[in-house]
Structure formats: structure tokens, C-alpha cells
Amino acid sequence: MTENSSDPLWFQKYLEFRCKDCGSGIGFRSRRRTFSERYLLPIFFLQPVRCAECFRRDYRLVFMPVKDRLPEAVKKAPTAAPRPDRNVA
């Protein structure tokens, strides 16, 4: 029985995130929007995932390691108040 060198790596694409558009390796969980995303995707072990670089949205296996979504409070960080010693028009 001959062993092909690519055989052990066939499952690697299912275990690490790689964007299909830009090739980035960083992905975030995306919010589930529709009825099918909320109730049907989990039946097939799928979840919506968004690329951190190009923001493409795709469905990937729930076993794929991706980062959690950032909380809304972190996304909308307050801007610094203008200092009184500066002349701002």
C-alpha cells in the first residue's frame, strides 16, 4: 500500500480558518441573522464566520477555531474629550 504525502493533510482545511477570498487566517464568529442560520445551520454543525481582513461572510464547521465576536461596548470605544488647553475649531 503506497502512502500519498497529501493524504494526512486532507482534513487540515477543516481545522484551521482560511478565507477563500484574501487567504487570511483570522476569522470571527458572525451574528446569526435568519431563521435558517439560527435553527438549521446548527443541525449540520455549521456557523456563520466573518473574515477579519476582507469581511467576507461564510459558513464553517463549528469545530473550526475562530475568535468570538467583540462585545458592542468594545467596538464603540468612547472618543477622548477635547482638552481645554487646545484651540479646536
Sequence and secondary structure as in RCSB ss.txt:
>XXXX:A:sequence
MTENSSDPLWFQKYLEFRCKDCGSGIGFRSRRRTFSERYLLPIFFLQPVRCAECFRRDYRLVFMPVKDRLPEAVK
KAPTAAPRPDRNVA
>XXXX:A:secstr
    TTGGGTTHHHHS   TTT  S EEE    SHIIIIIGGGGTEEEEEETTT  EEEEETTS  B    HHHH
T       TTS   
